[in-house]
Amino acid sequence: MRPNIENFIGCDSSYRAASIVLYGAPYDSTTSYRPGARFGPAAIRHESYGLETYSPYQNADLTDFDIFDSGDLELCFGSSESALSDIEGRAAEILADGKFPLLLGGEHLVTLGAVRAAVEKYPDLHIVHFDAHADLRDDYLGAKLSHACVIRRCHDLLGDGRIHQFGIRSGEREEFRFAREHTDLHPFTFDGLEELVQTLEASRAPVYLTIDLDCLDPSAFPGTGTPEAGGVTFPQLLEALNDQLHQFLLRRAHRLQLEEAYQMARQQYAQMSEVLSPGMPVSAPPRFTCRTAIALRPKEGETLCGDQAASFEAGGAACLLLSDGMGSGEAAHREAAMTVRLLKQFLQAGVEPLPALKTLNTALLLRCREGAGFTTIDLLRLDRSTGEAALYKYGAAPSYLKKLGRVTRYGGAALPAGLEGADRQPDVIRFVLPPDGWLVMVSDGVIGGDGDEWLQDLLAGWGGGTPDALARRILTVSADHGGRSDDCAVLVLHRLRGEENGPAQV
């Protein structure tokens, strides 16, 4: 699909990368009062360049999303059915590719083409309809395909109880009688929208949102083809979209994202199962031995530590994993323990770190929206055949590498997993751990409020010993730097000298 010559501002992603696809239907052949809606999509694009891509109402920017503007369809103005068929075809193509279709009209009849495609893919579809007019006539001047009949034709597809109308203040008596019996009518205002959103979300029903801008009062939108006095204000429309539907659609998007992430993880697992079939090597055999240690201490006054850690083998690599749950006590302990357990299972099942982390972060984001806490993730993966190491960080405290007598500090800028905005890649730091190299991972409680210079000095002066001795030493010294006021976790890995083959003592 080729991009339009003039895009809506900020909507210049490629079709392949896009999650949202914009397309226009410049059609107004059944308009009954004032024509011109066919020029709407092109005018919207042109005027968009007088706007900013950033919206202070939503604290979001169009450039935060991958949106593709496919331009306007070339429609037959002499045949409503032909035009609807073309609109349906474009919507079906977008839906088949797993993308979100966003249609610009055109008169309201164009919605029927998109709804036909949506119902085909989602048979249990619901429609949320903002409009001044009921659009429930069975025919208008003998035509059943008219802007005045579009919602009635949608009802032919969906049946009773699945069309929810808001702001309606105009129509024939028969239309309002039909609405009372067959649709969910909320005249004049958006009263009842919040309850509807909660019901739809609980049922997990797919939703098509259609907005006829004459739901606005003509004082706010005078250019509409059929103005009706008494409409809602722009702030009221914005509130309805932001406070109710926006949150609903955002949660729905995250659920879809989670499903996609799980599908990716399953594909990874299937691929790894193939690789792990008998007679096929997983990787080069380990060439060196490493030892690890973990030390935990709960916040003063608590019995459970909100920081959790693990060391384990996964596919020929030594792994260290640390999670710092939000807050302290039982809730933080539970979130951190769940994070460690799930990520360990993913990695030992053969899922690569990045897809595993993406899946887990998406799950935590949904849990956070339902009231659970977020957590940091700090993952080290060390290839014991090459010494190549990778640190993956979601909001984690710095880690420290000691090699050849020098200490290197590795930090990151990614947000903790489960927080809004942390849905992209974690920080990834790659390095080689040489013989007699040490890697130390800590939670932020260990560092305390005095900075981490003391920790770097301690590591620089460490003369040798076991990882367990170093981990306990760090915990002891941290108590003098505010380390008792928060949960603390320390993980230490030491690559032994020589290249002798042996197990990682984890």
TIPADREN-713300 format. One record per atom (N, C-alpha, C): residue in three letters; x, y, z. Coordinates in steps of 0.05 Angstrom, whole numbers, plus 5000, padded with zeros to 4 digits. Atoms other than C-alpha are relative to their C-alpha. Layout:
N
alaXYZ;...
END
This chain:
506
met501749765000;met500050005000;met501850255000;arg498349765003;arg502950674978;arg499050235018;pro500849774983;pro502951295023;pro498750224983;asn501249775013;asn498851905006;asn502150224995;ile498149795006;ile502352504975;ile500150205023;glu500149824977;glu499952965031;glu498849855024;asn500850144977;asn499552605098;asn498850185021;phe500749864975;phe495952815161;phe502650035016;ile497549944986;ile501453135203;ile500849785020;gly498950204982;gly505752625239;gly499349714992;cys500950275007;cys502552025203;cys501649914975;asp498350065023;asp508451845159;asp501649745004;ser498750264997;ser510251145182;ser499649844974;ser500550195022;ser510850585130;ser497749825007;tyr502250174995;tyr505050115122;tyr500949755016;arg499050234986;arg509249525145;arg500350045030;ala499549944972;ala511149865210;ala497550105015;ala502249864987;ala504450195224;ala498249815015;ser502150144985;ser499449965276;ser497350134994;ile502549855007;ile494250485253;ile500250094971;val500049935028;val492350605181;val497650204995;leu502049795006;leu488651245161;leu499249984971;tyr500949995028;tyr484351245098;tyr497550174998;gly502249825004;gly479351725069;gly498049894980;ala502250075018;ala472551615036;ala498650254992;pro501149745008;pro470952264998;pro497349964985;tyr502650075012;tyr463552104985;tyr497850155014;asp502349864988;asp457252524995;asp497650004980;ser502150005021;ser452552304939;ser497249975010;thr502750014990;thr446652184985;thr499350235019;thr500449774982;thr447352845023;thr497350134994;ser502749905003;ser440353135035;ser499850305003;tyr500349724995;tyr441853855054;tyr502350164987;arg497749845009;arg448754175045;arg502349814992;pro497950185009;pro453853785002;pro502850125006;gly497249914996;gly461453825007;gly501649825018;ala498550184982;ala463253265055;ala502149854985;arg498050155015;arg467052934998;arg502850145001;phe497549864998;phe472353475007;phe501249995028;gly499150004972;gly473053325081;gly502749875005;pro497450134994;pro478852815082;pro502450174990;ala497749845010;ala483353255038;ala500350255016;ala499949764984;ala481553875078;ala501249955027;ile499050084973;ile482953525144;ile503149974999;arg497250045003;arg489853325120;arg501450274997;his498749745006;his491554015093;his500150185025;glu500149824977;glu489254385155;glu501549895024;ser498550124977;ser492953895201;ser502750135004;tyr497449884997;tyr499354265187;tyr499950275014;gly500349784982;gly496654845227;gly500049925029;leu500050114973;leu496754385288;leu502749925009;glu497750134990;glu502054095333;glu499649705001;thr500350284997;thr503353355335;thr499649925029;tyr500450054971;tyr503353395411;tyr497350115009;ser502549914989;ser496753425448;ser500250035030;pro499949974971;pro496853725518;pro497549885014;tyr502450134988;tyr489853445529;tyr500549715007;gln499550284996;gln492452735524;gln502949945009;asn497150034994;asn499852855540;asn501249784982;ala499050195020;ala501452455477;ala500650144974;asp499149885026;asp504652585410;asp499549804978;leu500550185022;leu502752305343;leu502549854992;thr497550135007;thr510152145332;thr500649775019;asp499650224982;asp509651665391;asp498949744988;phe501450235012;phe505551205346;phe500849964971;asp499450065028;asp506650865280;asp497350014984;ile502549965014;ile501051135235;ile500650044971;phe499749985029;phe500551055160;phe497650134987;asp502249875014;asp496351515117;asp499949904971;ser500250135026;ser494051125056;ser498550184979;gly501349825018;gly490451725025;gly497049934996;asp502950035005;asp483351744996;asp499549784980;leu500950195020;leu479751194959;leu498850154977;glu501349895024;glu477451344888;glu497349864997;leu502650124998;leu469951224894;leu498250084977;cys502049955021;cys464251174844;cys497850175012;phe502149834989;phe459551754859;phe497349934990;gly502650085011;gly454051454817;gly498849755012;ser501050254989;ser453350814857;ser500949985029;ser499450024971;ser452850784933;ser501149725006;glu499150274994;glu453750034933;glu502949954991;ser497350025010;ser460050074891;ser501950145019;ala498349854982;ala462950604937;ala500349855027;leu499850154975;leu461250194999;leu501749754997;ser498350245005;ser464449574968;ser503050075001;asp497249925000;asp470949954957;asp501050075029;ile499349934972;ile470850225029;ile500349745016;glu499950254986;glu469449525055;glu502649854994;gly497650135008;gly475249245015;gly502550115013;arg497749884987;arg480249745042;arg500149935030;ala500250064972;ala477849635114;ala500849715005;ala499450294996;ala478248875106;ala503049954996;glu497150035004;glu485348925079;glu501650095025;ile498649894976;ile487549345139;ile499649815023;leu500650184978;leu484148885189;leu501449734996;ala498650265005;ala487048255156;ala502950015006;asp497249964994;asp493948545166;asp500550065030;gly499749964971;gly492648625241;gly500350295008;lys499749714994;lys492349385239;lys497350135006;phe502449864991;phe487349895265;phe499250204978;pro500949815021;pro483250245210;pro498750255011;leu501149744992;leu481650985219;leu498950144975;leu501449905024;leu476551245168;leu499250295003;leu500849725002;leu475551975148;leu497950024979;gly502149955019;gly468952155115;gly500350294989;gly502250155011;gly465352365074;gly497550025018;glu502550024986;glu458052325093;glu500049745016;his500050214980;his455951835147;his499649724987;leu500450265013;leu453951285097;leu502549844998;val497550145005;val461251115087;val500649815023;thr499550174977;thr461250805157;thr499049714995;leu501150275005;leu457050215132;leu502049824987;gly498050175013;gly462649965087;gly502149905020;ala498050084980;ala467649965144;ala498849805020;val501350184981;val462649635191;val499649724988;arg500250265013;arg461349075141;arg502649845003;ala497450144997;ala468748905142;ala500549925029;ala499550054972;ala469148955218;ala498349775010;val501750224991;val463148495228;val500949734989;glu499050255012;glu466147985181;glu502349895017;lys497750104983;lys472347945226;lys499149975029;tyr500850014972;tyr468848075292;tyr496949975001;pro502950045001;pro461747765291;pro498550115024;asp501349904976;asp460348005362;asp500550305004;leu499449715000;leu461848735344;leu497850165013;his501849794990;his458649315382;his500850274987;ile499549745011;ile457950025354;ile499450215021;val500549774983;val458650655396;val499850244980;his500849815020;his455351225357;his499650275012;phe500349724992;phe456251975370;phe498850164976;asp501349875023;asp451452395327;asp497850185010;ala502449844995;ala446152925324;ala497549864991;his502350135014;his441652475281;his500049715006;ala500350284994;ala439051785296;ala501049834976;asp499350155024;asp440351555223;asp498849725000;leu501450254997;leu435251005235;leu497649974981;arg502150035019;arg430551115176;arg500449744984;asp499850245017;asp428950485137;asp500750074971;asp499249905026;asp429450895074;asp499750305000;tyr500249715002;tyr430251625054;tyr499550064970;leu500849945027;leu426551854991;leu500249754983;gly499950265014;gly426151114972;gly502649864999;ala497350125000;ala433550984980;ala500749885027;lys499250134975;lys435650475033;lys503050045007;leu497249934996;leu443050665024;leu500250305000;ser500049714997;ser443051385050;ser501350075027;his498849914974;his446651785104;his497950005022;ala502150004980;ala439851805139;ala499249725009;cys500750274994;cys439451045141;cys502349835009;val497650164996;val446550835157;val499949835025;ile500150164975;ile445450615229;ile497949784999;arg502050205004;arg439150245209;arg501249764984;arg498750215015;arg443249855158;arg502149855017;cys498150144981;cys448449715212;cys498449825019;his501750174983;his442749455256;his499349744985;asp500550245016;asp441048975199;asp502249795003;leu497750184998;leu448048685208;leu500349905029;leu499450064972;leu448548695285;leu497749905016;gly502350074984;gly441548625312;gly499750185024;asp500749834976;asp438748895378;asp502250005021;gly498349984976;gly442749145437;gly502950044995;arg497249985006;arg449349235401;arg500850274988;ile499549735009;ile448749955378;ile499350205022;his500249824978;his449750495430;his500350294990;gln500149745012;gln447751205410;gln500050225021;phe499749784981;phe449751845445;phe499750274985;gly500249735011;gly448052585433;gly497750044980;ile502149985020;ile442052435388;ile497950205008;arg502049794994;arg437253025384;arg498350064975;ser501549955024;ser434152975315;ser499349734986;gly500950245014;gly430052465276;gly497049994999;glu502950045001;glu423052235258;glu499149865025;arg501250154977;arg418351975311;arg500549704998;glu499650295005;glu419051285280;glu502849925007;glu497250064994;glu426651315288;glu500449975031;phe499750024971;phe426151455363;phe498549765011;arg501450244991;arg420950905371;arg501749754995;phe498350225007;phe425550425335;phe502449985019;ala497750004982;ala431450645379;ala499349905027;arg500850094974;arg427550535443;arg499749705002;glu500550295000;glu426049815422;glu502449844992;his497950165012;his432449615386;his502850095005;thr497349914995;thr438450045403;thr500250105029;asp499549894973;asp441550325467;asp500350304997;leu500149725006;leu439551055461;leu500550185024;his499549804980;his442451625503;his499850274987;pro500349755015;pro439552265474;pro501350245013;phe499249734992;phe442452965479;phe502950015011;thr497549984985;thr448652805522;thr501649744998;phe498550254998;phe453952285538;phe499449865027;asp500850144975;asp450352065602;asp499849704994;gly500150295003;gly451251315610;gly502449894986;leu497750105014;leu457751275572;leu501949855018;glu498250134982;glu461951095632;glu499149725007;glu501150274994;glu457350515651;glu500249814976;leu499850165024;leu457250275579;leu502949904996;val497250085003;val464850275575;val500749775019;gln499450214981;gln465349855638;gln498749744992;thr501450255009;thr460149355611;thr501449884976;leu498750105023;leu463649295544;leu502849885007;glu497450104992;glu470349205577;glu499849745014;ala500350254985;ala467848665623;ala499349774981;ser500750205020;ser464848295563;ser502149944979;arg497850035019;arg471248385522;arg498950014971;ala501249985027;ala466748565462;ala501650194983;pro498749815018;pro470048875401;pro498250244995;val501549765002;val467849595390;val500850164975;tyr499549815022;tyr467150045328;tyr498950275009;leu500849734992;leu466850785344;leu499650174975;thr500549825022;thr463551255294;thr499150275011;ile500649734990;ile463252005306;ile499150174976;asp500949795019;asp458952465263;asp500350265014;leu499249764986;leu461653145280;leu497750205004;asp502249834993;asp454753455279;asp498849945028;cys500750034972;cys454053175349;cys500850255016;leu499249754988;leu457653825366;leu497950224993;asp501849775005;asp453454455371;asp501150164976;pro499149845024;pro453654875306;pro501850235007;ser498149784992;ser457155425345;ser502849905001;ala497450114999;ala463054955351;ala500849884973;phe499450135025;phe462454615283;phe497950094979;pro502149895018;pro458455065235;pro500149884972;gly499750095027;gly460954735171;gly498749744993;thr501350265005;thr457054085179;thr497750034980;gly502049995021;gly452153905124;gly497250025010;thr502749994988;thr446053835170;thr500250105029;pro499749904973;pro446954295230;pro497449975017;glu502250024981;glu442554175292;glu500850145025;ala499449864976;ala442354655350;ala499849825025;gly500350154975;gly443354405421;gly502149785004;gly498150214998;gly449453975411;gly502050045023;val498149994979;val455153825459;val502350204992;thr497849835005;thr461154285466;thr502549844993;phe497550145006;phe468154115443;phe501349895025;pro498950134976;pro470654025515;pro498449765009;gln501650244992;gln464853545529;gln500749764982;leu499250215018;leu466653135467;leu502849895007;leu497350084993;leu473953135487;leu500049845026;glu500150154974;glu472252915558;glu499049724995;ala501150275006;ala468052335531;ala502149824987;leu497950165014;leu473752105486;leu502349945018;asn497750034983;asn479352215536;asn499549835025;asp500550114974;asp476252005602;asp498849724998;gln501350255001;gln472251415578;gln501149824978;leu499350185022;leu473451135509;leu503049984997;his497150025003;his480851315507;his501249795019;gln499050194981;gln482250915570;gln499249724993;phe501050265009;phe477950335545;phe501749904977;leu498650085023;leu481350315478;leu503049955006;leu497250044993;leu488250385510;leu500349735014;arg499950264987;arg486849785555;arg499749784980;arg500450205020;arg484249405496;arg502649964983;ala497650025016;ala490549565456;ala502249855015;his498050144984;his494949325513;his499449705001;arg500750285000;arg491048665516;arg500849874973;leu499250105026;leu492148575441;leu503049974999;gln497150005000;gln499448745451;gln501049765016;leu499250234983;leu499948215506;leu499649744984;glu500550245015;glu496747695461;glu502149964978;glu497950015020;glu501647865406;glu502749915012;ala497550074987;ala507447815454;ala500149715008;tyr500150294993;tyr505147135479;tyr500349834975;gln499750155025;gln504546905407;gln502949994991;met497149995007;met511647135394;met501649815017;ala498650184981;ala513946765456;ala499649714992;arg500650285008;arg510446125433;arg501549924975;gln498450055024;gln513746185365;gln502949955007;gln497350044992;gln520446265398;gln500449735013;tyr499850264986;tyr519145655441;tyr499949784979;ala500250215020;ala517145245380;ala502649984984;gln497550005014;gln523445455344;gln502249875017;met498050124982;met527745275404;met499649715004;ser500650294998;ser524244605411;ser501149854977;glu498950125024;glu526344455340;glu503049975003;val497149994997;val533544655355;val500949805021;leu499250174978;leu533644245418;leu499349714995;ser500650285006;ser531443605383;ser502649835002;pro497750174996;pro536043005395;pro502050014977;gly497850005019;gly542743025359;gly500850274990;met499349735009;met542843785349;met501150155024;pro498849864977;pro547544185394;pro498650265006;val501249754991;val544744765434;val501950234994;ser498049805003;ser551145165432;ser502749875004;ala497350104994;ala558645085439;ala500249925030;pro499850084972;pro560444715503;pro501450215017;pro498749814983;pro562345135563;pro503049965002;arg497150014999;arg569745305567;arg501150095026;phe499049904975;phe570245615635;phe497949975022;thr501850034977;thr567245585705;thr499550285012;cys500649754985;cys563746155741;cys498549935025;arg501450044975;arg561146205812;arg498350255005;thr501849784995;thr555346625835;thr499149995030;ala501149984973;ala552346865901;ala497850215000;ile502249824996;ile545947215923;ile499850065030;ala500549924972;ala544847615987;ala497650195001;leu502449844998;leu538147916007;leu499750105029;arg500749904974;arg535948356065;arg497550174998;pro502449845002;pro528948626077;pro500450275013;lys500149744987;lys527449336096;lys499749975030;glu500150024971;glu528249466170;glu497050015009;gly502850024991;gly521649266204;gly498349814984;glu501450185017;glu519548796148;glu501149725003;thr499150285000;thr519848036146;thr500649894973;leu499750095027;leu519447956071;leu501650204984;cys498449825017;cys524348246021;cys498650064974;gly501349925025;gly521248635963;gly501849974976;asp498150065021;asp527548485922;asp500349704998;gln499650285005;gln528147795891;gln502149954979;ala497850055019;ala533847465853;ala500249704995;ala499650285006;ala535846815820;ala502549984983;ser497850075018;ser541946505786;ser499549724990;phe500850265012;phe541045935737;phe501449974973;glu499050055027;glu543345615672;glu497750004981;ala502050005021;ala539445715608;ala501449984973;gly498950035026;gly541745435541;gly503050054998;gly497149975001;gly549145415557;gly501050275010;ala499349744989;ala549146105589;ala499550015030;ala500549944972;ala549746315661;ala498350265002;cys501849774998;cys544146795681;cys499850095029;leu500649874975;leu543347275738;leu497550184996;leu502549855003;leu536447585749;leu499350135027;leu500749854977;leu534348125798;leu497550174994;ser502449845003;ser527548445807;ser499450155026;asp500649834977;asp525849025854;asp497150094998;gly502849925000;gly518449075869;gly499550275011;met500649734990;met515149745881;met499349985030;gly500549994971;gly515049925955;gly501549785015;ser498750214983;ser516549396007;ser497849825011;gly501950174988;gly513248836045;gly498949784981;glu501150235014;glu508748286019;glu499350054971;ala500849945027;ala506048625957;ala502450024981;ala497649985016;ala512948815931;ala501449734997;his498950275001;his515548115948;his498649834980;arg501650175018;arg509847795909;arg500650084971;glu499549915028;glu510948225846;glu502849934991;ala497250065008;ala518448135846;ala500449704996;ala499750295002;ala517947385858;ala498649894975;met501450085024;met512847305802;met501750074975;thr498449925022;thr517347695755;thr502449814996;val497750185001;val523447265771;val499249734990;arg500950275007;arg519546615765;arg499349984970;leu500950015027;leu516346775698;leu502350034980;leu497849955018;leu522547055666;leu502049764999;lys498350244999;lys526646455689;lys498849784983;gln501350215015;gln521545985659;gln500250054970;phe499749945029;phe521646355592;phe502849944990;leu497250045009;leu529246345588;leu500849714999;gln499350294999;gln529945615608;gln498449844979;ala501550125021;ala524545445556;ala501250064972;gly498749945025;gly529045735502;gly499250264987;val500849745011;val525746415491;val502350205003;glu497849814999;glu530746955474;glu499350235020;pro500549794979;pro531647515526;pro498150224992;leu501649775007;leu528548085487;leu497049944997;pro502850075001;pro521947735468;pro498949935027;ala500950074973;ala521547455539;ala499550255016;leu500349754985;leu522548145569;leu497650164990;lys502349855011;lys517448465522;lys497449875009;thr502450144990;thr512247935540;thr499550065029;leu500349954971;leu513448025614;leu499250295006;asn500649714996;asn513348785610;asn497150064993;thr502849965008;thr506648775574;thr498149895021;ala501650124979;ala503748305626;ala500050185025;leu499849834977;leu506248755682;leu498550264996;leu501549755006;leu503349375647;leu497149965005;leu502850064996;leu496449055647;leu499449975030;arg500450034971;arg497248845720;arg500150275015;cys499849744988;cys499349545738;cys497550164997;arg502549855005;arg493049835706;arg497849895017;glu502050134983;glu489049345749;glu500650045029;gly499449934972;gly492349605813;gly502549875011;ala497650124991;ala498549175818;ala502350204996;gly497749825001;gly505449485825;gly501949944977;phe497950045020;phe511049575775;phe502549885014;thr497650124989;thr517949265784;thr502350064981;thr497649995017;thr525049345759;thr500949724992;ile498950255009;ile528448805719;ile502950044992;asp497149995006;asp535948685716;asp500949724993;leu499350265010;leu538248095674;leu502849994988;leu497450055012;leu545247855659;leu500049724987;arg499750255014;arg546447315607;arg502949984991;leu497250045006;leu553647045602;leu500449754985;asp499450235016;asp555646575546;asp502649885011;arg497750134988;arg560346075579;arg501949874980;ser498150095021;ser563545885513;ser501750224990;thr498549775011;thr565746585492;thr500650225020;gly499649784981;gly565347025554;gly498450254993;glu501649775007;glu560547495518;glu497650025018;ala502149964981;ala555547805565;ala498250224991;ala502049795006;ala549248225558;ala498450065025;leu501749914977;leu545748635612;leu497550134988;tyr502649895008;tyr538348785602;tyr498850145024;lys500949844978;lys535549335645;lys497450154995;tyr502549844998;tyr528449585659;tyr500050155026;gly500149844976;gly529250145709;gly501849915023;ala498350124979;ala534649765747;ala502250195009;ala497749854990;ala540150055790;ala502549934984;pro497550065015;pro547250085761;pro501149735007;ser498450244995;ser551449455754;ser502950064997;tyr497249944999;tyr558949405762;tyr501749774991;leu498150205011;leu564249035723;leu502850065009;lys497249974992;lys571148925752;lys501749814983;lys498250165016;lys576448695703;lys502750144999;leu497349905001;leu583948785702;leu500450235020;gly499649814978;gly583449175768;gly498450254997;arg501549765004;arg578749705740;arg497049945003;val502950034996;val571349815757;val498550174980;thr501749865019;thr566350005703;thr497149995009;arg502749974990;arg559450255721;arg498150004975;tyr502050015022;tyr553450075675;tyr497350075011;gly502649914993;gly547050465683;gly498149984977;gly502050005021;gly540750545641;gly497950215004;ala502149795000;ala535051015624;ala497249894997;ala502750115004;ala529250535612;ala498450015026;leu501850004977;leu523150575658;leu499749725012;pro500650264990;pro521350005705;pro497849864984;ala502050165014;ala517149445675;ala497350045013;gly502749964990;gly509649555682;gly499250295001;leu500749725001;leu509950315678;leu499250094972;glu500749885025;glu506550705623;glu502550134987;gly497649905014;gly511850865571;gly502349805000;ala497950204999;ala516050255588;ala499449764981;asp500850225017;asp513249855530;asp501949964976;arg498050045021;arg519349905486;arg502349835010;gln497850184993;gln526049565489;gln501450095026;pro498449934976;pro530049535554;pro502750114991;asp497249945006;asp537049825558;asp501549744998;val498450245005;val541949305531;val502950085000;ile497149944998;ile549349335550;ile501649744995;arg498550245007;arg554248845519;arg502950045006;phe497149994994;phe561348685541;phe501049725002;val498750264997;val566248115549;val501149985029;leu499050054973;leu567647825619;leu502549834998;pro497550155003;pro574947615620;pro500549815024;pro499350164977;pro578047095666;pro500650175024;asp499849854974;asp578047325739;asp498450264999;gly501849775001;gly572647835720;gly497749965020;trp502250004981;trp567248025770;trp497750184990;leu502449845006;leu560148265757;leu498250025024;val501749964976;val555948565813;val497550154991;met502649885005;met548548725807;met498750065027;val501249924974;val544849095863;val497350134995;ser502549845000;ser537949385878;ser500750285010;asp499449734992;asp537450125891;asp500150045030;gly499849984971;gly536550005966;gly502849965010;val497350044992;val543749775969;val501650264998;ile498549765005;ile546450425942;ile499350215021;gly500849814980;gly542350835991;gly500050294990;gly500249725008;gly542351595991;gly502750144998;asp497349875000;asp549951725992;asp501449974974;gly498650055025;gly551351555920;gly501549735000;asp498850265002;asp555250945896;asp503150005000;glu497149995001;glu562451185902;glu501249805020;trp499050194980;trp563350755965;trp500049724989;leu500250275012;leu561150135926;leu502249964979;gln497850025019;gln565950275869;gln502749975013;asp497550024985;asp571550385919;asp500449725012;leu499950274988;leu569849725954;leu500849794980;leu499450195021;leu570049345889;leu502850034990;ala497349955009;ala576449675867;ala502149885019;gly498250104980;gly579749465932;gly499749715007;trp500650284993;trp576948765934;trp502449824990;gly497650155006;gly582948305937;gly499549714993;gly500550285006;gly579547645923;gly498449875022;gly501850144982;gly575247135959;gly497749884984;thr502350135013;thr568646805944;thr497950214993;pro502249825006;pro562647135911;pro498250045024;asp501749984976;asp558746985975;asp501250205020;ala498749814982;ala563847366017;ala499750294990;leu500349735011;leu563447965970;leu497250105003;ala502849924998;ala555847975969;ala499350085029;arg500649944972;arg555447956045;arg501550265009;arg498549764994;arg560848496050;arg498650254990;ile501449785011;ile556948956005;ile497550075016;leu502349954983;leu550648866046;leu500750135027;thr499249894974;thr554349006110;thr500850304998;val499149725003;val557549656085;val497750174992;ser502349845008;ser551049886053;ser498350105023;ala501649914976;ala547849926122;ala500950275010;asp499049744991;asp552350526136;asp499450224980;his500749805021;his549750876073;his497050004994;gly502949995003;gly542250826084;gly498849754991;gly501050255011;gly541550106063;gly498049865017;arg502050134984;arg537049916121;arg497250124996;ser502549875004;ser531450386099;ser498549894975;asp501350115024;asp529749966037;asp500949714998;asp499250285006;asp529949246013;asp502650014984;cys497450025013;cys536849035989;cys500449734988;ala499350255013;ala539248515940;ala502750044986;val497349995013;val546348365916;val500449734986;leu499250245016;leu548347865861;leu502850044991;val497249995007;val555547705847;val500649764982;leu499050215017;leu558547305790;leu503050034996;his497149995003;his565947125785;his500849784980;arg498950195019;arg569146805724;arg502849925010;leu497550104990;leu574846365748;leu502250024979;arg497850005018;arg581746385718;arg500249744985;gly499850245016;gly583445885664;gly497649954983;glu502150075018;glu579045585611;glu499049725004;glu500850274995;glu577544935646;glu497049974998;asn502850055004;asn570944625629;asn498849925027;gly501350074974;gly566244595689;gly497450145002;pro502749884998;pro559344765712;pro500150275013;ala500349754986;ala557245445732;ala498749945027;gln501050064974;gln556145405806;gln498050215008;val502149814996;val549545745812;val497949895019;
END
